[in-house]
Amino acid sequence: MKAIVDEDTCTGCGLCAETCPEVFEMEDDVAKVLGDTVPADAEESCQEAAEGCPVEAISIED
C-alpha cells in the first residue's frame, strides 16, 4: 500500500499527521508522506486519514 499527497491540493490542516503519524508529517504547512510504503500496522489509520482529508488531497494505491 502506498499513500500519495497532492501537495497542490493540500491545505495543511494537519489531520492526516494527527490521524496517522507513522505515514504523514507536516512540512512547511503541507503534508508529506514518510517512506515509500505504508507499514502494515498503519494501513487502517492511513486509510482513515485519507478518507478524513477535507480537500481529498490523499490517495491510496495498493
C-alpha positions as CSV (number, residue, x, y, z in Angstrom):
1,M,0.0,0.0,0.0
2,K,1.2,3.5,-0.9
3,A,-0.1,6.9,0.2
4,I,0.2,9.9,-2.1
5,V,-0.4,13.6,-1.1
6,D,-1.3,16.1,-3.8
7,E,0.7,19.0,-2.5
8,D,-1.1,21.5,-4.7
9,T,-4.4,20.5,-3.1
10,C,-3.3,20.1,0.5
11,T,-4.4,23.0,2.7
12,G,-2.1,22.0,5.6
13,C,-4.8,21.2,8.2
14,G,-2.7,18.5,9.7
15,L,-5.5,16.0,10.2
16,C,-3.5,13.2,8.4
17,A,-0.5,13.7,10.6
18,E,-2.6,13.6,13.7
19,T,-4.5,10.5,12.5
20,C,-1.6,8.6,11.1
21,P,1.8,10.0,12.2
22,E,3.5,6.7,11.1
23,V,2.9,7.7,7.5
24,F,2.3,11.5,7.4
25,E,4.2,14.6,8.6
26,M,3.7,18.3,8.2
27,E,6.5,20.2,6.4
28,D,6.1,23.9,5.6
29,D,2.3,23.7,6.1
30,V,2.0,20.8,3.6
31,A,1.5,17.1,4.3
32,K,4.4,14.8,3.3
33,V,4.4,11.0,3.2
34,L,7.2,9.3,5.2
35,G,8.7,6.4,3.2
36,D,7.7,4.6,0.1
37,T,5.2,2.2,1.5
38,V,2.7,2.3,4.4
39,P,3.6,-0.1,7.2
40,A,1.2,-3.0,7.6
41,D,0.2,-1.9,11.1
42,A,-0.6,1.6,9.9
43,E,-2.8,0.7,6.9
44,E,-6.1,1.2,8.7
45,S,-5.2,4.6,10.2
46,C,-3.7,5.7,6.8
47,Q,-7.0,4.9,5.1
48,E,-8.8,6.8,7.8
49,A,-6.6,9.8,7.3
50,A,-7.2,9.7,3.5
51,E,-11.0,9.5,4.0
52,G,-10.9,12.3,6.6
53,C,-8.9,14.7,4.4
54,P,-11.3,17.7,3.9
55,V,-9.9,18.5,0.4
56,E,-9.3,14.9,-0.7
57,A,-5.6,15.5,-1.2
58,I,-4.6,12.0,-0.2
59,S,-4.9,9.0,-2.5
60,I,-4.1,5.4,-1.7
61,E,-2.7,2.8,-4.1
62,D,-2.5,-0.9,-3.5
